């Protein structure tokens, strides 16, 4: 019964956020990450309500310091290296693929950086780790190489949900498939960090580091491409 309720609530969350997003689009001029910033308190409120509905305590949902030793160890040993390697890989993506990415637009740079460096981890970790993973742990036992099945399943769901980026124009199908292995690794790191530290603080730090560095490097590349375009246009005129 809990399992069915959890998945129905997860679907309901995305339906509500999508409807709110469409309403904001109609009523305001907010775009992309500006809209995500506006939606942040609603996202947190909805997830918090679902955590309450499913009977989880604040401690169970990870709203605690948990085990700082294990948490910060994961941040330093896995989180930071993954964030740096992932960000550097931006420079190896072809210019044509960079142009296709909707993210990293210099004109909305402030809202993008603000969201990915501060809020993305809070919003997504509260939902997929604090709500989903914990509820799965209550009905699914067992583990694979110390990683609980609940962690693995919630990580896979987290990755699959990103397919919505294709329909929203954030990335192409080819880009989604190319990023699939990396996203799964990151999701497992986030889930396992939460599993062993029992706190959302450390996966939030890792999540913000990865998305923050990636977005910062992507904006840098896009600005450089834009500058080169202007230079080439000036020389040809």
C-alpha atoms as a printed R data frame, in Angstrom:
    type eleno elety resid chain resno      x      y       z
1   ATOM     1    CA   UNK     A     1  0.000  0.000   0.000
2   ATOM     2    CA   UNK     A     2  2.793  2.432   0.918
3   ATOM     3    CA   UNK     A     3  4.598  1.696  -2.352
4   ATOM     4    CA   UNK     A     4  1.525  2.530  -4.438
5   ATOM     5    CA   UNK     A     5  0.892  5.712  -2.465
6   ATOM     6    CA   UNK     A     6  4.511  6.845  -2.821
7   ATOM     7    CA   UNK     A     7  4.527  6.452  -6.591
8   ATOM     8    CA   UNK     A     8  1.140  8.153  -6.915
9   ATOM     9    CA   UNK     A     9  2.420 11.078  -4.845
10  ATOM    10    CA   UNK     A    10  5.566 11.265  -6.971
11  ATOM    11    CA   UNK     A    11  3.435 11.477 -10.119
12  ATOM    12    CA   UNK     A    12  1.182 14.033  -8.430
13  ATOM    13    CA   UNK     A    13  4.221 16.143  -7.536
14  ATOM    14    CA   UNK     A    14  5.324 16.382 -11.162
15  ATOM    15    CA   UNK     A    15  1.779 17.083 -12.360
16  ATOM    16    CA   UNK     A    16  1.376 19.916  -9.834
17  ATOM    17    CA   UNK     A    17  4.769 21.442 -10.635
18  ATOM    18    CA   UNK     A    18  4.049 21.225 -14.376
19  ATOM    19    CA   UNK     A    19  0.676 22.936 -13.920
20  ATOM    20    CA   UNK     A    20  2.210 25.643 -11.734
21  ATOM    21    CA   UNK     A    21  4.942 26.117 -14.329
22  ATOM    22    CA   UNK     A    22  2.399 26.590 -17.112
23  ATOM    23    CA   UNK     A    23  0.434 29.044 -14.964
24  ATOM    24    CA   UNK     A    24  3.572 31.077 -14.270
25  ATOM    25    CA   UNK     A    25  4.419 31.097 -17.986
26  ATOM    26    CA   UNK     A    26  0.978 32.493 -18.824
27  ATOM    27    CA   UNK     A    27  0.926 35.090 -16.051
28  ATOM    28    CA   UNK     A    28  4.538 36.286 -16.057
29  ATOM    29    CA   UNK     A    29  7.529 36.781 -18.318
30  ATOM    30    CA   UNK     A    30  9.707 34.453 -16.273
31  ATOM    31    CA   UNK     A    31 11.667 31.897 -18.294
32  ATOM    32    CA   UNK     A    32 13.648 28.726 -17.647
33  ATOM    33    CA   UNK     A    33 15.634 29.061 -14.429
34  ATOM    34    CA   UNK     A    34 13.803 32.225 -13.379
35  ATOM    35    CA   UNK     A    35 10.674 30.077 -13.321
36  ATOM    36    CA   UNK     A    36 12.496 27.321 -11.397
37  ATOM    37    CA   UNK     A    37 13.522 29.864  -8.762
38  ATOM    38    CA   UNK     A    38  9.903 30.981  -8.444
39  ATOM    39    CA   UNK     A    39  8.762 27.355  -8.141
40  ATOM    40    CA   UNK     A    40 11.349 26.429  -5.489
41  ATOM    41    CA   UNK     A    41  9.242 27.236  -2.371
42  ATOM    42    CA   UNK     A    42  6.247 25.430  -3.906
43  ATOM    43    CA   UNK     A    43  8.407 22.368  -4.653
44  ATOM    44    CA   UNK     A    44  9.746 22.260  -1.115
45  ATOM    45    CA   UNK     A    45  6.268 22.764   0.373
46  ATOM    46    CA   UNK     A    46  4.696 19.982  -1.721
47  ATOM    47    CA   UNK     A    47  7.474 17.501  -0.915
48  ATOM    48    CA   UNK     A    48  7.327 18.401   2.775
49  ATOM    49    CA   UNK     A    49  3.579 17.756   2.740
50  ATOM    50    CA   UNK     A    50  4.133 14.350   1.099
51  ATOM    51    CA   UNK     A    51  6.778 13.485   3.694
52  ATOM    52    CA   UNK     A    52  4.207 14.289   6.392
53  ATOM    53    CA   UNK     A    53  1.443 12.329   4.631
54  ATOM    54    CA   UNK     A    54  3.619  9.198   4.441
55  ATOM    55    CA   UNK     A    55  4.366  9.424   8.157
56  ATOM    56    CA   UNK     A    56  8.107 10.122   7.967
57  ATOM    57    CA   UNK     A    57  9.803 12.000  10.756
58  ATOM    58    CA   UNK     A    58 12.115 14.921  10.001
59  ATOM    59    CA   UNK     A    59 15.061 12.783  11.061
60  ATOM    60    CA   UNK     A    60 14.053  9.926   8.755
61  ATOM    61    CA   UNK     A    61 13.712 12.386   5.876
62  ATOM    62    CA   UNK     A    62 17.314 13.469   6.421
63  ATOM    63    CA   UNK     A    63 16.679 16.833   8.068
64  ATOM    64    CA   UNK     A    64 19.507 16.255  10.513
65  ATOM    65    CA   UNK     A    65 23.304 16.431  10.567
66  ATOM    66    CA   UNK     A    66 23.428 12.639  10.506
67  ATOM    67    CA   UNK     A    67 26.967 11.268  10.358
68  ATOM    68    CA   UNK     A    68 29.259 14.194   9.395
69  ATOM    69    CA   UNK     A    69 32.348 11.969   9.157
70  ATOM    70    CA   UNK     A    70 30.821  9.708   6.500
71  ATOM    71    CA   UNK     A    71 28.990 12.561   4.818
72  ATOM    72    CA   UNK     A    72 31.965 14.870   4.308
73  ATOM    73    CA   UNK     A    73 34.143 11.902   3.355
74  ATOM    74    CA   UNK     A    74 31.763 11.204   0.455
75  ATOM    75    CA   UNK     A    75 31.815 14.893  -0.499
76  ATOM    76    CA   UNK     A    76 35.619 14.983  -0.625
77  ATOM    77    CA   UNK     A    77 36.366 11.519  -2.012
78  ATOM    78    CA   UNK     A    78 33.584 11.204  -4.599
79  ATOM    79    CA   UNK     A    79 31.534 14.393  -4.855
80  ATOM    80    CA   UNK     A    80 34.276 16.938  -5.513
81  ATOM    81    CA   UNK     A    81 36.268 14.772  -7.998
82  ATOM    82    CA   UNK     A    82 33.096 13.926  -9.968
83  ATOM    83    CA   UNK     A    83 32.104 17.608 -10.035
84  ATOM    84    CA   UNK     A    84 35.528 18.697 -11.320
85  ATOM    85    CA   UNK     A    85 35.836 15.924 -13.929
86  ATOM    86    CA   UNK     A    86 32.284 16.527 -15.138
87  ATOM    87    CA   UNK     A    87 32.858 20.281 -15.442
88  ATOM    88    CA   UNK     A    88 36.141 19.844 -17.328
89  ATOM    89    CA   UNK     A    89 34.399 17.487 -19.770
90  ATOM    90    CA   UNK     A    90 32.332 20.494 -20.937
91  ATOM    91    CA   UNK     A    91 35.415 21.626 -22.874
92  ATOM    92    CA   UNK     A    92 35.455 18.362 -24.841
93  ATOM    93    CA   UNK     A    93 31.879 18.708 -26.107
94  ATOM    94    CA   UNK     A    94 31.676 19.874 -29.716
95  ATOM    95    CA   UNK     A    95 30.652 23.452 -30.373
96  ATOM    96    CA   UNK     A    96 27.616 22.287 -32.338
97  ATOM    97    CA   UNK     A    97 26.353 20.255 -29.371
98  ATOM    98    CA   UNK     A    98 26.982 23.158 -26.995
99  ATOM    99    CA   UNK     A    99 24.852 25.397 -29.212
100 ATOM   100    CA   UNK     A   100 21.960 22.910 -29.013
101 ATOM   101    CA   UNK     A   101 21.888 22.958 -25.214
102 ATOM   102    CA   UNK     A   102 19.212 25.245 -23.846
103 ATOM   103    CA   UNK     A   103 21.078 25.620 -20.572
104 ATOM   104    CA   UNK     A   104 23.862 28.109 -20.062
105 ATOM   105    CA   UNK     A   105 22.342 31.099 -21.814
106 ATOM   106    CA   UNK     A   106 24.402 34.159 -20.831
107 ATOM   107    CA   UNK     A   107 21.328 36.454 -20.726
108 ATOM   108    CA   UNK     A   108 19.794 34.477 -17.827
109 ATOM   109    CA   UNK     A   109 23.141 33.734 -16.206
110 ATOM   110    CA   UNK     A   110 22.296 35.087 -12.734
111 ATOM   111    CA   UNK     A   111 19.128 33.009 -12.272
112 ATOM   112    CA   UNK     A   112 20.839 29.874 -13.610
113 ATOM   113    CA   UNK     A   113 23.834 30.167 -11.297
114 ATOM   114    CA   UNK     A   114 21.672 31.066  -8.301
115 ATOM   115    CA   UNK     A   115 19.459 28.020  -8.821
116 ATOM   116    CA   UNK     A   116 22.170 25.424  -9.454
117 ATOM   117    CA   UNK     A   117 24.580 26.631  -6.772
118 ATOM   118    CA   UNK     A   118 21.970 26.943  -3.995
119 ATOM   119    CA   UNK     A   119 18.512 25.514  -4.669
120 ATOM   120    CA   UNK     A   120 18.683 22.537  -7.050
121 ATOM   121    CA   UNK     A   121 20.157 20.233  -4.414
122 ATOM   122    CA   UNK     A   122 17.587 21.209  -1.807
123 ATOM   123    CA   UNK     A   123 14.615 20.715  -4.160
124 ATOM   124    CA   UNK     A   124 15.701 17.436  -5.767
125 ATOM   125    CA   UNK     A   125 17.363 15.752  -2.790
126 ATOM   126    CA   UNK     A   126 14.391 16.429  -0.545
127 ATOM   127    CA   UNK     A   127 12.116 14.774  -3.120
128 ATOM   128    CA   UNK     A   128 14.202 11.851  -4.385
129 ATOM   129    CA   UNK     A   129 16.190 11.030  -1.274
130 ATOM   130    CA   UNK     A   130 14.244 12.451   1.693
131 ATOM   131    CA   UNK     A   131 10.837 11.393   0.375
132 ATOM   132    CA   UNK     A   132 11.251  8.650  -2.242
133 ATOM   133    CA   UNK     A   133 14.339  6.754  -1.061
134 ATOM   134    CA   UNK     A   134 13.316  6.679   2.592
135 ATOM   135    CA   UNK     A   135  9.817  5.437   1.756
136 ATOM   136    CA   UNK     A   136 11.269  2.744  -0.500
137 ATOM   137    CA   UNK     A   137 13.576  1.644   2.324
138 ATOM   138    CA   UNK     A   138 10.509  0.945   4.450
139 ATOM   139    CA   UNK     A   139  9.074 -1.582   1.981
140 ATOM   140    CA   UNK     A   140 12.136 -2.890   0.079
141 ATOM   141    CA   UNK     A   141 14.900 -4.701   1.968
142 ATOM   142    CA   UNK     A   142 18.253 -6.041   0.849
143 ATOM   143    CA   UNK     A   143 21.295 -4.560  -0.817
144 ATOM   144    CA   UNK     A   144 23.833 -5.048  -3.598
145 ATOM   145    CA   UNK     A   145 27.483 -4.468  -2.638
146 ATOM   146    CA   UNK     A   146 26.301 -2.459   0.410
147 ATOM   147    CA   UNK     A   147 24.077 -0.231  -1.763
148 ATOM   148    CA   UNK     A   148 20.473 -0.822  -0.710
149 ATOM   149    CA   UNK     A   149 17.914 -1.757  -3.346
150 ATOM   150    CA   UNK     A   150 15.924  1.298  -2.275
151 ATOM   151    CA   UNK     A   151 18.927  3.490  -3.114
152 ATOM   152    CA   UNK     A   152 19.358  1.814  -6.509
153 ATOM   153    CA   UNK     A   153 15.669  2.053  -7.436
154 ATOM   154    CA   UNK     A   154 15.324  5.694  -6.357
155 ATOM   155    CA   UNK     A   155 18.500  6.523  -8.303
156 ATOM   156    CA   UNK     A   156 17.143  4.922 -11.475
157 ATOM   157    CA   UNK     A   157 13.850  6.800 -11.091
158 ATOM   158    CA   UNK     A   158 15.793 10.045 -10.562
159 ATOM   159    CA   UNK     A   159 17.661  9.483 -13.838
160 ATOM   160    CA   UNK     A   160 14.608  8.421 -15.859
161 ATOM   161    CA   UNK     A   161 12.638 11.491 -14.708
162 ATOM   162    CA   UNK     A   162 15.224 13.647 -16.490
163 ATOM   163    CA   UNK     A   163 13.755 12.472 -19.792
164 ATOM   164    CA   UNK     A   164 11.369 15.354 -19.254
165 ATOM   165    CA   UNK     A   165 14.227 17.658 -20.269
166 ATOM   166    CA   UNK     A   166 13.774 16.414 -23.840
167 ATOM   167    CA   UNK     A   167 10.099 17.416 -23.974
168 ATOM   168    CA   UNK     A   168 10.898 20.787 -22.389
169 ATOM   169    CA   UNK     A   169 13.581 21.464 -24.981
170 ATOM   170    CA   UNK     A   170 16.427 21.445 -22.481
171 ATOM   171    CA   UNK     A   171 18.354 18.716 -24.300
172 ATOM   172    CA   UNK     A   172 18.060 16.423 -27.289
173 ATOM   173    CA   UNK     A   173 17.431 12.667 -27.134
174 ATOM   174    CA   UNK     A   174 21.020 12.107 -28.221
175 ATOM   175    CA   UNK     A   175 22.308 14.305 -25.399
176 ATOM   176    CA   UNK     A   176 20.038 12.564 -22.883
177 ATOM   177    CA   UNK     A   177 21.360  9.130 -23.907
178 ATOM   178    CA   UNK     A   178 24.966 10.370 -23.835
179 ATOM   179    CA   UNK     A   179 24.513 11.714 -20.292
180 ATOM   180    CA   UNK     A   180 22.627  8.644 -19.048
181 ATOM   181    CA   UNK     A   181 25.636  6.673 -17.641
182 ATOM   182    CA   UNK     A   182 27.081  9.736 -15.925
183 ATOM   183    CA   UNK     A   183 23.736 10.680 -14.431
184 ATOM   184    CA   UNK     A   184 23.257  7.171 -13.073
185 ATOM   185    CA   UNK     A   185 26.682  7.235 -11.395
186 ATOM   186    CA   UNK     A   186 25.933 10.635  -9.869
187 ATOM   187    CA   UNK     A   187 22.486  9.475  -8.709
188 ATOM   188    CA   UNK     A   188 23.989  6.420  -7.011
189 ATOM   189    CA   UNK     A   189 26.623  8.586  -5.310
190 ATOM   190    CA   UNK     A   190 23.919 10.947  -4.054
191 ATOM   191    CA   UNK     A   191 21.706  8.097  -2.905
192 ATOM   192    CA   UNK     A   192 24.522  6.188  -1.230
193 ATOM   193    CA   UNK     A   193 25.776  9.350   0.485
194 ATOM   194    CA   UNK     A   194 22.312  9.805   1.957
195 ATOM   195    CA   UNK     A   195 22.091  6.119   2.847
196 ATOM   196    CA   UNK     A   196 25.280  6.045   4.906
197 ATOM   197    CA   UNK     A   197 25.185  9.577   6.348
198 ATOM   198    CA   UNK     A   198 21.416  9.596   7.037
199 ATOM   199    CA   UNK     A   199 21.360 13.302   6.218
200 ATOM   200    CA   UNK     A   200 20.332 15.351   3.180
201 ATOM   201    CA   UNK     A   201 23.066 17.903   3.859
202 ATOM   202    CA   UNK     A   202 25.864 15.965   2.153
203 ATOM   203    CA   UNK     A   203 24.042 14.889  -1.031
204 ATOM   204    CA   UNK     A   204 22.799 18.491  -1.324
205 ATOM   205    CA   UNK     A   205 26.392 19.743  -1.189
206 ATOM   206    CA   UNK     A   206 27.484 17.196  -3.821
207 ATOM   207    CA   UNK     A   207 24.470 17.933  -6.035
208 ATOM   208    CA   UNK     A   208 25.062 21.690  -5.934
209 ATOM   209    CA   UNK     A   209 28.782 21.248  -6.581
210 ATOM   210    CA   UNK     A   210 28.200 19.111  -9.668
211 ATOM   211    CA   UNK     A   211 25.421 21.216 -11.182
212 ATOM   212    CA   UNK     A   212 27.060 24.484 -10.134
213 ATOM   213    CA   UNK     A   213 30.453 23.750 -11.684
214 ATOM   214    CA   UNK     A   214 28.865 22.275 -14.811
215 ATOM   215    CA   UNK     A   215 26.642 25.305 -15.352
216 ATOM   216    CA   UNK     A   216 29.483 27.728 -14.660
217 ATOM   217    CA   UNK     A   217 31.732 26.047 -17.227
218 ATOM   218    CA   UNK     A   218 28.867 25.775 -19.728
219 ATOM   219    CA   UNK     A   219 28.064 29.481 -19.435
220 ATOM   220    CA   UNK     A   220 31.757 30.261 -19.922
221 ATOM   221    CA   UNK     A   221 31.858 28.202 -23.132
222 ATOM   222    CA   UNK     A   222 28.627 29.690 -24.455
223 ATOM   223    CA   UNK     A   223 29.839 33.226 -23.778
224 ATOM   224    CA   UNK     A   224 33.077 32.434 -25.587
225 ATOM   225    CA   UNK     A   225 31.174 31.023 -28.584
226 ATOM   226    CA   UNK     A   226 28.885 34.065 -28.594
227 ATOM   227    CA   UNK     A   227 31.901 36.407 -28.494
228 ATOM   228    CA   UNK     A   228 33.559 34.530 -31.378
229 ATOM   229    CA   UNK     A   229 30.320 34.785 -33.381
230 ATOM   230    CA   UNK     A   230 30.227 38.544 -32.860
231 ATOM   231    CA   UNK     A   231 33.886 38.837 -33.837
232 ATOM   232    CA   UNK     A   232 33.380 36.765 -36.984
233 ATOM   233    CA   UNK     A   233 30.252 38.735 -37.863
234 ATOM   234    CA   UNK     A   234 32.158 41.995 -37.464
235 ATOM   235    CA   UNK     A   235 34.999 40.812 -39.651
236 ATOM   236    CA   UNK     A   236 32.621 39.668 -42.395
237 ATOM   237    CA   UNK     A   237 30.586 42.872 -42.442
